[in-house]
Amino acid sequence: MKGNRIFKIAGGILSAFSFLLAGVILVFWEGKLLTRISSSQRRENFALNADVKETRGSFSNFLYANLAKKEAPRWQAKVVFGDARPILIRQYLEYYHSPLLPYADFIFAVSQMYGLDYRLLVAIAQQESNLCKKIPPESHNCWGWGIHSRGTLKFSSYPEAIEAVARGLKEEYIDKGLTTPEQIMKKYTPLSNGSWAAGVRQFMEEIEQGPGR
């Protein structure tokens, strides 16, 4: 009887010890697993941050990330390394101290995306508002876009305005065969005696040749 009792007690102690040991092992492996997950997550975050830093300076990624919210066109902007056209835009805006200067590359890329002459947006802005120096307060509307007797169309920022006007020119003018300043004028400002088109054409030539020449 005593031997059976001792055996039962020993068995109970052994079971308790085994249970305790199993618990310790389980906690140990869970800790290692969590450590691995945490380490893996840190590596993924590091890789993600590295990707963000790498692409943050890429203008095209910035452009498409923003235009994607507004149904960006299916074609892509084609910016060729060494292309002088963005530089010509920048020099022209800088010469006239335009508020659009920080968006020179954006203007060029959006023009490319919508198939516009790279000079057109800037030339119209020069004709309509002296390159944004004479616009309704807080409108960011340098193109006289949507301005009529009932009020003025306002944009929240210059990039928004640039994209909206470029898209409008593409859909309402270029796609309908109105490609030259003279043709665009007939719809853009039908009451003009021809001075609007003459001004836009003159500014386009000035952009290409360089201001002050």
Backbone as JSON Lines, residues from 0, in Angstrom:
{"i":0,"aa":"M","n":[0.82,-1.19,0.0],"ca":[0.0,0.0,0.0],"c":[0.87,1.26,0.0]}
{"i":1,"aa":"K","n":[1.85,1.26,0.93],"ca":[2.74,2.42,1.01],"c":[3.51,2.61,-0.29]}
{"i":2,"aa":"G","n":[3.93,1.47,-0.88],"ca":[4.68,1.56,-2.13],"c":[3.84,2.17,-3.24]}
{"i":3,"aa":"N","n":[2.57,1.79,-3.29],"ca":[1.68,2.36,-4.31],"c":[1.48,3.85,-4.11]}
{"i":4,"aa":"R","n":[1.34,4.23,-2.81],"ca":[1.14,5.66,-2.5],"c":[2.35,6.47,-2.91]}
{"i":5,"aa":"I","n":[3.53,5.94,-2.57],"ca":[4.78,6.64,-2.94],"c":[4.9,6.76,-4.45]}
{"i":6,"aa":"F","n":[4.52,5.69,-5.13],"ca":[4.59,5.67,-6.59],"c":[3.66,6.73,-7.2]}
{"i":7,"aa":"K","n":[2.44,6.82,-6.61],"ca":[1.48,7.82,-7.09],"c":[1.98,9.24,-6.86]}
{"i":8,"aa":"I","n":[2.57,9.45,-5.66],"ca":[3.1,10.79,-5.35],"c":[4.23,11.15,-6.29]}
{"i":9,"aa":"A","n":[5.12,10.18,-6.53],"ca":[6.25,10.43,-7.44],"c":[5.75,10.71,-8.85]}
{"i":10,"aa":"G","n":[4.72,9.94,-9.23],"ca":[4.16,10.16,-10.56],"c":[3.54,11.54,-10.7]}
{"i":11,"aa":"G","n":[2.87,11.98,-9.62],"ca":[2.26,13.32,-9.66],"c":[3.31,14.41,-9.75]}
{"i":12,"aa":"I","n":[4.39,14.23,-8.95],"ca":[5.48,15.22,-8.99],"c":[6.1,15.27,-10.37]}
{"i":13,"aa":"L","n":[6.32,14.09,-10.96],"ca":[6.92,14.01,-12.28],"c":[6.03,14.67,-13.33]}
{"i":14,"aa":"S","n":[4.72,14.45,-13.22],"ca":[3.77,15.06,-14.17],"c":[3.8,16.58,-14.05]}
{"i":15,"aa":"A","n":[3.81,17.06,-12.77],"ca":[3.84,18.5,-12.55],"c":[5.11,19.11,-13.11]}
{"i":16,"aa":"F","n":[6.24,18.41,-12.88],"ca":[7.52,18.91,-13.39],"c":[7.53,18.92,-14.92]}
{"i":17,"aa":"S","n":[6.96,17.86,-15.52],"ca":[6.9,17.8,-16.99],"c":[6.05,18.93,-17.55]}
{"i":18,"aa":"F","n":[4.93,19.19,-16.87],"ca":[4.04,20.27,-17.3],"c":[4.74,21.62,-17.22]}
{"i":19,"aa":"L","n":[5.46,21.81,-16.08],"ca":[6.19,23.06,-15.88],"c":[7.28,23.22,-16.92]}
{"i":20,"aa":"L","n":[8.0,22.11,-17.19],"ca":[9.08,22.16,-18.17],"c":[8.52,22.46,-19.57]}
{"i":21,"aa":"A","n":[7.38,21.87,-19.87],"ca":[6.75,22.13,-21.18],"c":[6.35,23.6,-21.3]}
{"i":22,"aa":"G","n":[5.86,24.15,-20.18],"ca":[5.48,25.57,-20.19],"c":[6.68,26.47,-20.43]}
{"i":23,"aa":"V","n":[7.81,26.14,-19.76],"ca":[9.02,26.93,-19.94],"c":[9.51,26.87,-21.37]}
{"i":24,"aa":"I","n":[9.48,25.66,-21.94],"ca":[9.92,25.48,-23.33],"c":[9.03,26.26,-24.28]}
{"i":25,"aa":"L","n":[7.7,26.22,-24.03],"ca":[6.75,26.93,-24.87],"c":[7.0,28.44,-24.83]}
{"i":26,"aa":"V","n":[7.19,28.97,-23.62],"ca":[7.48,30.41,-23.48],"c":[8.77,30.77,-24.19]}
{"i":27,"aa":"F","n":[9.78,29.89,-24.06],"ca":[11.06,30.15,-24.7],"c":[10.92,30.23,-26.22]}
{"i":28,"aa":"W","n":[10.21,29.27,-26.81],"ca":[10.05,29.26,-28.27],"c":[9.17,30.41,-28.76]}
{"i":29,"aa":"E","n":[8.14,30.75,-27.98],"ca":[7.3,31.91,-28.33],"c":[8.14,33.18,-28.35]}
{"i":30,"aa":"G","n":[9.04,33.29,-27.35],"ca":[9.91,34.47,-27.31],"c":[10.81,34.55,-28.51]}
{"i":31,"aa":"K","n":[11.38,33.41,-28.92],"ca":[12.24,33.39,-30.1],"c":[11.45,33.72,-31.36]}
{"i":32,"aa":"L","n":[10.21,33.19,-31.43],"ca":[9.38,33.44,-32.6],"c":[9.04,34.93,-32.7]}
{"i":33,"aa":"L","n":[8.67,35.53,-31.56],"ca":[8.35,36.96,-31.56],"c":[9.56,37.78,-31.95]}
{"i":34,"aa":"T","n":[10.74,37.34,-31.45],"ca":[11.97,38.05,-31.79],"c":[12.24,38.0,-33.28]}
{"i":35,"aa":"R","n":[12.0,36.83,-33.88],"ca":[12.2,36.68,-35.32],"c":[11.22,37.55,-36.1]}
{"i":36,"aa":"I","n":[9.95,37.54,-35.67],"ca":[8.93,38.36,-36.35],"c":[9.29,39.83,-36.26]}
{"i":37,"aa":"S","n":[9.7,40.24,-35.03],"ca":[10.07,41.64,-34.84],"c":[11.25,42.02,-35.71]}
{"i":38,"aa":"S","n":[12.25,41.13,-35.77],"ca":[13.43,41.39,-36.6],"c":[13.06,41.46,-38.07]}
{"i":39,"aa":"S","n":[12.17,40.52,-38.49],"ca":[11.73,40.51,-39.89],"c":[10.97,41.78,-40.21]}
{"i":40,"aa":"Q","n":[10.13,42.21,-39.28],"ca":[9.35,43.43,-39.5],"c":[10.25,44.64,-39.61]}
{"i":41,"aa":"R","n":[11.3,44.66,-38.75],"ca":[12.24,45.78,-38.81],"c":[12.95,45.81,-40.16]}
{"i":42,"aa":"R","n":[13.32,44.6,-40.67],"ca":[13.98,44.55,-41.97],"c":[13.05,45.04,-43.08]}
{"i":43,"aa":"E","n":[11.77,44.63,-42.99],"ca":[10.81,45.07,-44.0],"c":[10.61,46.58,-43.94]}
{"i":44,"aa":"N","n":[10.51,47.11,-42.71],"ca":[10.35,48.56,-42.56],"c":[11.58,49.28,-43.09]}
{"i":45,"aa":"F","n":[12.76,48.72,-42.8],"ca":[13.99,49.35,-43.29],"c":[14.02,49.37,-44.82]}
{"i":46,"aa":"A","n":[13.62,48.23,-45.41],"ca":[13.59,48.15,-46.87],"c":[12.59,49.13,-47.45]}
{"i":47,"aa":"L","n":[11.43,49.23,-46.78],"ca":[10.41,50.16,-47.26],"c":[10.9,51.59,-47.18]}
{"i":48,"aa":"N","n":[11.52,51.93,-46.03],"ca":[12.05,53.29,-45.89],"c":[13.11,53.58,-46.92]}
{"i":49,"aa":"A","n":[13.93,52.58,-47.21],"ca":[14.99,52.75,-48.21],"c":[14.38,53.01,-49.57]}
{"i":50,"aa":"D","n":[13.31,52.26,-49.88],"ca":[12.63,52.46,-51.16],"c":[12.03,53.84,-51.26]}
{"i":51,"aa":"V","n":[11.43,54.29,-50.15],"ca":[10.83,55.62,-50.14],"c":[11.88,56.69,-50.35]}
{"i":52,"aa":"K","n":[13.01,56.54,-49.64],"ca":[14.09,57.52,-49.79],"c":[14.63,57.52,-51.21]}
{"i":53,"aa":"E","n":[14.71,56.31,-51.79],"ca":[15.28,56.19,-53.13],"c":[14.39,56.84,-54.17]}
{"i":54,"aa":"T","n":[13.06,56.71,-53.97],"ca":[12.12,57.22,-54.97],"c":[11.63,58.62,-54.66]}
{"i":55,"aa":"R","n":[11.93,59.11,-53.46],"ca":[11.4,60.42,-53.09],"c":[11.91,61.5,-54.02]}
{"i":56,"aa":"G","n":[13.14,61.34,-54.51],"ca":[13.7,62.34,-55.4],"c":[13.28,62.14,-56.84]}
{"i":57,"aa":"S","n":[12.54,61.09,-57.11],"ca":[12.13,60.82,-58.48],"c":[10.87,61.58,-58.79]}
{"i":58,"aa":"F","n":[10.96,62.53,-59.69],"ca":[9.81,63.36,-59.99],"c":[8.67,62.57,-60.6]}
{"i":59,"aa":"S","n":[8.99,61.61,-61.48],"ca":[7.93,60.86,-62.15],"c":[7.1,60.07,-61.16]}
{"i":60,"aa":"N","n":[7.75,59.49,-60.12],"ca":[6.98,58.75,-59.11],"c":[6.05,59.69,-58.35]}
{"i":61,"aa":"F","n":[6.56,60.88,-58.01],"ca":[5.73,61.86,-57.33],"c":[4.54,62.25,-58.19]}
{"i":62,"aa":"L","n":[4.81,62.45,-59.46],"ca":[3.76,62.88,-60.38],"c":[2.66,61.84,-60.49]}
{"i":63,"aa":"Y","n":[3.03,60.58,-60.76],"ca":[2.01,59.57,-60.96],"c":[1.29,59.22,-59.67]}
{"i":64,"aa":"A","n":[1.97,59.32,-58.53],"ca":[1.31,59.06,-57.26],"c":[0.2,60.05,-57.01]}
{"i":65,"aa":"N","n":[0.38,61.29,-57.46],"ca":[-0.63,62.31,-57.27],"c":[-1.7,62.28,-58.35]}
{"i":66,"aa":"L","n":[-1.3,62.06,-59.58],"ca":[-2.28,62.03,-60.66],"c":[-3.14,60.77,-60.61]}
{"i":67,"aa":"A","n":[-2.66,59.73,-59.98],"ca":[-3.44,58.49,-59.89],"c":[-4.76,58.72,-59.17]}
{"i":68,"aa":"K","n":[-4.8,59.71,-58.3],"ca":[-6.02,60.03,-57.58],"c":[-7.06,60.64,-58.5]}
{"i":69,"aa":"K","n":[-6.63,61.08,-59.68],"ca":[-7.54,61.77,-60.59],"c":[-7.6,61.07,-61.95]}
{"i":70,"aa":"E","n":[-7.51,59.76,-61.96],"ca":[-7.55,58.99,-63.19],"c":[-6.48,59.47,-64.17]}
{"i":71,"aa":"A","n":[-5.25,59.21,-63.81],"ca":[-4.13,59.6,-64.65],"c":[-4.25,58.95,-66.02]}
{"i":72,"aa":"P","n":[-3.78,59.62,-67.07],"ca":[-3.85,59.05,-68.42],"c":[-3.09,57.74,-68.49]}
{"i":73,"aa":"R","n":[-3.4,56.94,-69.49],"ca":[-2.78,55.63,-69.62],"c":[-1.35,55.73,-70.14]}
{"i":74,"aa":"W","n":[-1.06,56.79,-70.89],"ca":[0.31,56.93,-71.38],"c":[1.18,57.53,-70.29]}
{"i":75,"aa":"Q","n":[2.48,57.48,-70.47],"ca":[3.41,57.96,-69.46],"c":[4.23,59.11,-70.01]}
{"i":76,"aa":"A","n":[4.6,60.01,-69.09],"ca":[5.46,61.14,-69.49],"c":[6.82,60.6,-69.9]}
{"i":77,"aa":"K","n":[7.35,61.17,-70.94],"ca":[8.65,60.71,-71.44],"c":[9.65,61.85,-71.25]}
{"i":78,"aa":"V","n":[10.47,61.74,-70.23],"ca":[11.48,62.75,-69.96],"c":[12.83,62.16,-70.32]}
{"i":79,"aa":"V","n":[13.45,62.7,-71.33],"ca":[14.72,62.18,-71.82],"c":[15.86,62.89,-71.09]}
{"i":80,"aa":"F","n":[16.84,62.09,-70.64],"ca":[17.99,62.67,-69.96],"c":[18.72,63.63,-70.89]}
{"i":81,"aa":"G","n":[18.97,64.84,-70.39],"ca":[19.66,65.83,-71.2],"c":[18.71,66.68,-72.03]}
{"i":82,"aa":"D","n":[17.4,66.45,-71.87],"ca":[16.4,67.24,-72.61],"c":[16.48,68.7,-72.14]}
{"i":83,"aa":"A","n":[16.63,69.61,-73.07],"ca":[16.79,71.03,-72.71],"c":[15.47,71.72,-72.44]}
{"i":84,"aa":"R","n":[14.36,71.11,-72.83],"ca":[13.08,71.8,-72.73],"c":[12.67,72.17,-71.3]}
{"i":85,"aa":"P","n":[12.83,71.28,-70.32],"ca":[12.52,71.69,-68.95],"c":[13.39,72.86,-68.48]}
{"i":86,"aa":"I","n":[14.62,72.88,-68.95],"ca":[15.53,73.97,-68.58],"c":[15.05,75.29,-69.18]}
{"i":87,"aa":"L","n":[14.57,75.24,-70.42],"ca":[14.06,76.45,-71.06],"c":[12.85,76.99,-70.31]}
{"i":88,"aa":"I","n":[11.98,76.11,-69.86],"ca":[10.82,76.54,-69.06],"c":[11.29,77.19,-67.77]}
{"i":89,"aa":"R","n":[12.24,76.54,-67.1],"ca":[12.73,77.06,-65.82],"c":[13.4,78.43,-66.0]}
{"i":90,"aa":"Q","n":[14.2,78.57,-67.04],"ca":[14.88,79.84,-67.28],"c":[13.87,80.96,-67.56]}
{"i":91,"aa":"Y","n":[12.85,80.62,-68.3],"ca":[11.84,81.63,-68.64],"c":[11.08,82.08,-67.4]}
{"i":92,"aa":"L","n":[10.66,81.14,-66.58],"ca":[9.92,81.48,-65.35],"c":[10.8,82.25,-64.37]}
{"i":93,"aa":"E","n":[12.07,81.87,-64.32],"ca":[13.0,82.56,-63.41],"c":[13.25,83.99,-63.88]}
{"i":94,"aa":"Y","n":[13.38,84.18,-65.17],"ca":[13.64,85.5,-65.74],"c":[12.52,86.48,-65.39]}
{"i":95,"aa":"Y","n":[11.27,85.97,-65.4],"ca":[10.13,86.84,-65.12],"c":[9.65,86.73,-63.66]}
{"i":96,"aa":"H","n":[10.42,86.08,-62.82],"ca":[10.11,85.96,-61.39],"c":[8.7,85.44,-61.17]}
{"i":97,"aa":"S","n":[8.38,84.38,-61.85],"ca":[7.03,83.82,-61.77],"c":[6.86,82.9,-60.56]}
{"i":98,"aa":"P","n":[5.71,82.93,-59.92],"ca":[5.42,81.98,-58.83],"c":[5.4,80.53,-59.3]}
{"i":99,"aa":"L","n":[5.36,80.33,-60.62],"ca":[5.35,78.98,-61.17],"c":[6.74,78.34,-61.24]}
{"i":100,"aa":"L","n":[7.77,79.1,-60.93],"ca":[9.14,78.59,-61.06],"c":[9.36,77.25,-60.34]}
{"i":101,"aa":"P","n":[8.87,77.06,-59.11],"ca":[9.1,75.76,-58.44],"c":[8.44,74.59,-59.16]}
{"i":102,"aa":"Y","n":[7.53,74.88,-60.08],"ca":[6.78,73.82,-60.75],"c":[7.18,73.66,-62.22]}
{"i":103,"aa":"A","n":[8.36,74.15,-62.57],"ca":[8.81,74.1,-63.96],"c":[8.87,72.66,-64.48]}
{"i":104,"aa":"D","n":[9.48,71.77,-63.73],"ca":[9.57,70.37,-64.15],"c":[8.19,69.72,-64.21]}
{"i":105,"aa":"F","n":[7.34,70.09,-63.26],"ca":[5.98,69.55,-63.24],"c":[5.21,69.98,-64.48]}
{"i":106,"aa":"I","n":[5.35,71.23,-64.88],"ca":[4.69,71.74,-66.08],"c":[5.14,70.94,-67.3]}
{"i":107,"aa":"F","n":[6.43,70.71,-67.4],"ca":[6.94,69.97,-68.56],"c":[6.41,68.55,-68.58]}
{"i":108,"aa":"A","n":[6.46,67.86,-67.44],"ca":[6.03,66.46,-67.39],"c":[4.54,66.32,-67.68]}
{"i":109,"aa":"V","n":[3.73,67.21,-67.13],"ca":[2.29,67.16,-67.39],"c":[2.0,67.46,-68.85]}
{"i":110,"aa":"S","n":[2.72,68.4,-69.42],"ca":[2.56,68.71,-70.85],"c":[2.87,67.49,-71.69]}
{"i":111,"aa":"Q","n":[3.92,66.76,-71.32],"ca":[4.27,65.55,-72.04],"c":[3.18,64.49,-71.9]}
{"i":112,"aa":"M","n":[2.66,64.36,-70.72],"ca":[1.63,63.36,-70.47],"c":[0.38,63.58,-71.32]}
{"i":113,"aa":"Y","n":[0.02,64.84,-71.48],"ca":[-1.19,65.17,-72.22],"c":[-0.92,65.52,-73.68]}
{"i":114,"aa":"G","n":[0.3,65.36,-74.12],"ca":[0.61,65.59,-75.53],"c":[0.55,67.04,-75.95]}
{"i":115,"aa":"L","n":[0.85,67.95,-75.03],"ca":[0.83,69.38,-75.34],"c":[2.23,69.85,-75.75]}
{"i":116,"aa":"D","n":[2.27,70.91,-76.54],"ca":[3.54,71.6,-76.78],"c":[4.06,72.06,-75.42]}
{"i":117,"aa":"Y","n":[5.32,71.78,-75.14],"ca":[5.87,72.05,-73.81],"c":[5.81,73.52,-73.44]}
{"i":118,"aa":"R","n":[5.65,74.4,-74.42],"ca":[5.62,75.84,-74.16],"c":[4.22,76.39,-73.92]}
{"i":119,"aa":"L","n":[3.2,75.61,-74.27],"ca":[1.84,76.15,-74.33],"c":[1.31,76.62,-72.98]}
{"i":120,"aa":"L","n":[1.44,75.82,-71.95],"ca":[0.91,76.21,-70.63],"c":[1.55,77.5,-70.13]}
{"i":121,"aa":"V","n":[2.84,77.6,-70.3],"ca":[3.56,78.79,-69.83],"c":[3.18,80.02,-70.67]}
{"i":122,"aa":"A","n":[3.09,79.84,-71.97],"ca":[2.75,80.96,-72.86],"c":[1.35,81.49,-72.57]}
{"i":123,"aa":"I","n":[0.4,80.59,-72.34],"ca":[-0.97,81.04,-72.01],"c":[-0.98,81.74,-70.66]}
{"i":124,"aa":"A","n":[-0.23,81.21,-69.7],"ca":[-0.15,81.86,-68.39],"c":[0.44,83.26,-68.5]}
{"i":125,"aa":"Q","n":[1.41,83.43,-69.4],"ca":[1.99,84.76,-69.62],"c":[0.96,85.7,-70.23]}
{"i":126,"aa":"Q","n":[0.2,85.2,-71.19],"ca":[-0.8,86.01,-71.86],"c":[-1.94,86.38,-70.93]}
{"i":127,"aa":"E","n":[-2.36,85.45,-70.1],"ca":[-3.56,85.65,-69.28],"c":[-3.28,86.38,-67.96]}
{"i":128,"aa":"S","n":[-2.11,86.16,-67.37],"ca":[-1.92,86.68,-66.01],"c":[-0.51,87.18,-65.72]}
{"i":129,"aa":"N","n":[0.26,87.43,-66.78],"ca":[1.64,87.83,-66.57],"c":[2.36,86.81,-65.68]}
{"i":130,"aa":"L","n":[2.16,85.53,-66.04],"ca":[2.78,84.41,-65.33],"c":[2.38,84.37,-63.85]}
{"i":131,"aa":"C","n":[1.08,84.5,-63.62],"ca":[0.48,84.33,-62.29],"c":[0.64,85.55,-61.37]}
{"i":132,"aa":"K","n":[1.09,86.64,-61.91],"ca":[1.26,87.83,-61.07],"c":[-0.04,88.62,-60.94]}
{"i":133,"aa":"K","n":[-0.96,88.38,-61.84],"ca":[-2.24,89.09,-61.82],"c":[-3.37,88.07,-61.91]}
{"i":134,"aa":"I","n":[-3.69,87.49,-60.77],"ca":[-4.76,86.49,-60.71],"c":[-5.68,86.79,-59.53]}
{"i":135,"aa":"P","n":[-6.91,86.27,-59.56],"ca":[-7.81,86.44,-58.4],"c":[-7.15,85.85,-57.15]}
{"i":136,"aa":"P","n":[-7.29,86.5,-56.01],"ca":[-6.63,86.04,-54.77],"c":[-6.93,84.58,-54.46]}
{"i":137,"aa":"E","n":[-5.88,83.85,-54.12],"ca":[-5.96,82.46,-53.68],"c":[-6.65,81.55,-54.69]}
{"i":138,"aa":"S","n":[-6.59,81.9,-55.95],"ca":[-7.23,81.08,-56.98],"c":[-6.26,80.11,-57.65]}
{"i":139,"aa":"H","n":[-4.98,80.45,-57.65],"ca":[-3.96,79.67,-58.36],"c":[-4.3,79.49,-59.83]}
{"i":140,"aa":"N","n":[-5.17,80.35,-60.32],"ca":[-5.64,80.24,-61.7],"c":[-4.92,81.26,-62.57]}
{"i":141,"aa":"C","n":[-3.84,80.82,-63.19],"ca":[-3.0,81.7,-64.01],"c":[-3.4,81.69,-65.48]}
{"i":142,"aa":"W","n":[-4.41,80.92,-65.82],"ca":[-4.74,80.69,-67.23],"c":[-6.11,81.25,-67.64]}
{"i":143,"aa":"G","n":[-6.77,81.95,-66.73],"ca":[-8.1,82.44,-67.03],"c":[-9.06,81.29,-67.28]}
{"i":144,"aa":"W","n":[-8.77,80.17,-66.68],"ca":[-9.54,78.94,-66.94],"c":[-10.84,78.96,-66.14]}
{"i":145,"aa":"G","n":[-11.95,78.91,-66.85],"ca":[-13.24,78.87,-66.18],"c":[-13.66,80.21,-65.59]}
{"i":146,"aa":"I","n":[-13.02,81.29,-66.0],"ca":[-13.41,82.62,-65.51],"c":[-14.53,83.16,-66.39]}
{"i":147,"aa":"H","n":[-15.62,83.55,-65.77],"ca":[-16.77,84.1,-66.5],"c":[-17.5,85.08,-65.6]}
{"i":148,"aa":"S","n":[-18.62,85.58,-66.08],"ca":[-19.35,86.63,-65.36],"c":[-19.87,86.16,-64.01]}
{"i":149,"aa":"R","n":[-20.04,84.86,-63.83],"ca":[-20.58,84.35,-62.57],"c":[-19.51,84.12,-61.51]}
{"i":150,"aa":"G","n":[-18.27,84.24,-61.9],"ca":[-17.2,84.05,-60.92],"c":[-15.95,83.45,-61.53]}
{"i":151,"aa":"T","n":[-15.04,83.09,-60.66],"ca":[-13.74,82.57,-61.09],"c":[-13.53,81.17,-60.55]}
{"i":152,"aa":"L","n":[-13.05,80.28,-61.42],"ca":[-12.73,78.93,-60.99],"c":[-11.44,78.99,-60.17]}
{"i":153,"aa":"K","n":[-11.48,78.41,-58.98],"ca":[-10.32,78.42,-58.1],"c":[-9.79,77.0,-57.91]}
{"i":154,"aa":"F","n":[-8.48,76.93,-57.71],"ca":[-7.81,75.66,-57.45],"c":[-7.13,75.74,-56.09]}
{"i":155,"aa":"S","n":[-6.93,74.59,-55.47],"ca":[-6.32,74.57,-54.14],"c":[-4.81,74.76,-54.19]}
{"i":156,"aa":"S","n":[-4.21,74.55,-55.37],"ca":[-2.75,74.68,-55.48],"c":[-2.39,74.87,-56.95]}
{"i":157,"aa":"Y","n":[-1.15,75.28,-57.19],"ca":[-0.67,75.4,-58.57],"c":[-0.61,74.04,-59.28]}
{"i":158,"aa":"P","n":[-0.1,72.98,-58.62],"ca":[-0.1,71.69,-59.31],"c":[-1.49,71.23,-59.74]}
{"i":159,"aa":"E","n":[-2.47,71.45,-58.88],"ca":[-3.84,71.07,-59.26],"c":[-4.3,71.86,-60.48]}
{"i":160,"aa":"A","n":[-4.0,73.15,-60.48],"ca":[-4.39,74.0,-61.61],"c":[-3.67,73.58,-62.89]}
{"i":161,"aa":"I","n":[-2.38,73.32,-62.79],"ca":[-1.59,72.92,-63.96],"c":[-2.16,71.65,-64.59]}
{"i":162,"aa":"E","n":[-2.45,70.67,-63.75],"ca":[-2.97,69.4,-64.26],"c":[-4.36,69.57,-64.86]}
{"i":163,"aa":"A","n":[-5.22,70.36,-64.22],"ca":[-6.58,70.55,-64.71],"c":[-6.6,71.29,-66.05]}
{"i":164,"aa":"V","n":[-5.79,72.32,-66.17],"ca":[-5.75,73.09,-67.41],"c":[-5.14,72.25,-68.54]}
{"i":165,"aa":"A","n":[-4.09,71.51,-68.24],"ca":[-3.47,70.64,-69.25],"c":[-4.46,69.6,-69.74]}
{"i":166,"aa":"R","n":[-5.18,69.0,-68.81],"ca":[-6.17,67.98,-69.19],"c":[-7.29,68.6,-70.02]}
{"i":167,"aa":"G","n":[-7.72,69.81,-69.62],"ca":[-8.76,70.5,-70.37],"c":[-8.32,70.87,-71.78]}
{"i":168,"aa":"L","n":[-7.1,71.33,-71.92],"ca":[-6.57,71.67,-73.25],"c":[-6.51,70.42,-74.13]}
{"i":169,"aa":"K","n":[-6.11,69.31,-73.53],"ca":[-6.02,68.06,-74.27],"c":[-7.4,67.61,-74.75]}
{"i":170,"aa":"E","n":[-8.35,67.57,-73.83],"ca":[-9.67,67.0,-74.15],"c":[-10.56,67.94,-74.95]}
{"i":171,"aa":"E","n":[-10.48,69.23,-74.66],"ca":[-11.42,70.18,-75.27],"c":[-10.84,70.92,-76.48]}
{"i":172,"aa":"Y","n":[-9.55,70.83,-76.67],"ca":[-8.92,71.57,-77.76],"c":[-8.11,70.65,-78.67]}
{"i":173,"aa":"I","n":[-7.04,70.08,-78.16],"ca":[-6.13,69.28,-78.98],"c":[-6.87,68.1,-79.63]}
{"i":174,"aa":"D","n":[-7.64,67.38,-78.82],"ca":[-8.34,66.2,-79.34],"c":[-9.43,66.58,-80.35]}
{"i":175,"aa":"K","n":[-9.79,67.84,-80.39],"ca":[-10.82,68.3,-81.33],"c":[-10.23,69.08,-82.5]}
{"i":176,"aa":"G","n":[-8.91,68.95,-82.64],"ca":[-8.25,69.54,-83.79],"c":[-7.84,70.98,-83.64]}
{"i":177,"aa":"L","n":[-7.99,71.53,-82.44],"ca":[-7.59,72.93,-82.18],"c":[-6.2,72.9,-81.56]}
{"i":178,"aa":"T","n":[-5.2,73.03,-82.39],"ca":[-3.82,72.82,-81.92],"c":[-2.95,74.07,-81.96]}
{"i":179,"aa":"T","n":[-3.23,75.0,-82.85],"ca":[-2.41,76.22,-82.96],"c":[-2.99,77.31,-82.07]}
{"i":180,"aa":"P","n":[-2.19,78.3,-81.7],"ca":[-2.74,79.41,-80.9],"c":[-3.96,80.06,-81.55]}
{"i":181,"aa":"E","n":[-3.93,80.17,-82.88],"ca":[-5.04,80.8,-83.59],"c":[-6.32,79.95,-83.47]}
{"i":182,"aa":"Q","n":[-6.17,78.64,-83.6],"ca":[-7.33,77.76,-83.49],"c":[-7.84,77.7,-82.05]}
{"i":183,"aa":"I","n":[-6.92,77.64,-81.11],"ca":[-7.31,77.6,-79.69],"c":[-8.04,78.87,-79.3]}
{"i":184,"aa":"M","n":[-7.59,80.0,-79.8],"ca":[-8.18,81.29,-79.46],"c":[-9.67,81.36,-79.78]}
{"i":185,"aa":"K","n":[-10.08,80.74,-80.89],"ca":[-11.49,80.82,-81.32],"c":[-12.44,80.26,-80.28]}
{"i":186,"aa":"K","n":[-11.97,79.32,-79.49],"ca":[-12.81,78.76,-78.43],"c":[-12.42,79.29,-77.05]}
{"i":187,"aa":"Y","n":[-11.14,79.5,-76.84],"ca":[-10.63,79.93,-75.53],"c":[-11.08,81.34,-75.21]}
{"i":188,"aa":"T","n":[-10.96,82.21,-76.18],"ca":[-11.36,83.61,-76.0],"c":[-11.88,84.13,-77.33]}
{"i":189,"aa":"P","n":[-13.11,83.75,-77.7],"ca":[-13.65,84.03,-79.03],"c":[-13.8,85.51,-79.37]}
{"i":190,"aa":"L","n":[-13.81,86.37,-78.38],"ca":[-13.99,87.8,-78.64],"c":[-12.67,88.51,-78.96]}
{"i":191,"aa":"S","n":[-11.56,87.8,-78.87],"ca":[-10.27,88.42,-79.15],"c":[-10.16,88.8,-80.63]}
{"i":192,"aa":"N","n":[-9.51,89.91,-80.88],"ca":[-9.31,90.39,-82.26],"c":[-8.08,89.76,-82.92]}
{"i":193,"aa":"G","n":[-7.51,88.8,-82.25],"ca":[-6.3,88.13,-82.77],"c":[-5.08,88.39,-81.92]}
{"i":194,"aa":"S","n":[-5.19,89.34,-81.0],"ca":[-4.04,89.68,-80.16],"c":[-3.69,88.56,-79.19]}
{"i":195,"aa":"W","n":[-4.7,87.8,-78.77],"ca":[-4.44,86.7,-77.84],"c":[-3.52,85.67,-78.49]}
{"i":196,"aa":"A","n":[-3.87,85.23,-79.68],"ca":[-3.07,84.23,-80.38],"c":[-1.68,84.77,-80.7]}
{"i":197,"aa":"A","n":[-1.62,86.04,-81.08],"ca":[-0.33,86.65,-81.41],"c":[0.57,86.68,-80.17]}
{"i":198,"aa":"G","n":[-0.03,87.0,-79.03],"ca":[0.74,87.03,-77.79],"c":[1.24,85.67,-77.39]}
{"i":199,"aa":"V","n":[0.35,84.67,-77.46],"ca":[0.73,83.31,-77.09],"c":[1.85,82.8,-77.99]}
{"i":200,"aa":"R","n":[1.72,83.05,-79.28],"ca":[2.75,82.6,-80.22],"c":[4.08,83.3,-79.94]}
{"i":201,"aa":"Q","n":[4.02,84.59,-79.65],"ca":[5.24,85.34,-79.35],"c":[5.93,84.78,-78.11]}
{"i":202,"aa":"F","n":[5.13,84.47,-77.08],"ca":[5.71,83.94,-75.84],"c":[6.28,82.54,-76.05]}
{"i":203,"aa":"M","n":[5.64,81.74,-76.88],"ca":[6.17,80.41,-77.17],"c":[7.53,80.5,-77.85]}
{"i":204,"aa":"E","n":[7.67,81.45,-78.76],"ca":[8.95,81.65,-79.43],"c":[10.0,82.16,-78.47]}
{"i":205,"aa":"E","n":[9.57,83.02,-77.55],"ca":[10.5,83.57,-76.57],"c":[11.01,82.48,-75.61]}
{"i":206,"aa":"I","n":[10.13,81.56,-75.24],"ca":[10.54,80.46,-74.38],"c":[11.62,79.62,-75.07]}
{"i":207,"aa":"E","n":[11.41,79.35,-76.35],"ca":[12.35,78.5,-77.07],"c":[13.69,79.2,-77.32]}
{"i":208,"aa":"Q","n":[13.64,80.49,-77.61],"ca":[14.87,81.24,-77.91],"c":[15.6,81.71,-76.66]}
{"i":209,"aa":"G","n":[14.84,81.82,-75.58],"ca":[15.43,82.34,-74.34],"c":[14.96,83.77,-74.11]}
{"i":210,"aa":"P","n":[14.51,84.09,-72.91],"ca":[14.02,85.44,-72.62],"c":[15.12,86.47,-72.69]}
{"i":211,"aa":"G","n":[14.75,87.67,-73.12],"ca":[15.7,88.78,-73.2],"c":[16.6,88.74,-74.41]}
{"i":212,"aa":"R","n":[16.3,87.87,-75.37],"ca":[17.17,87.78,-76.57],"c":[16.45,88.38,-77.78]}
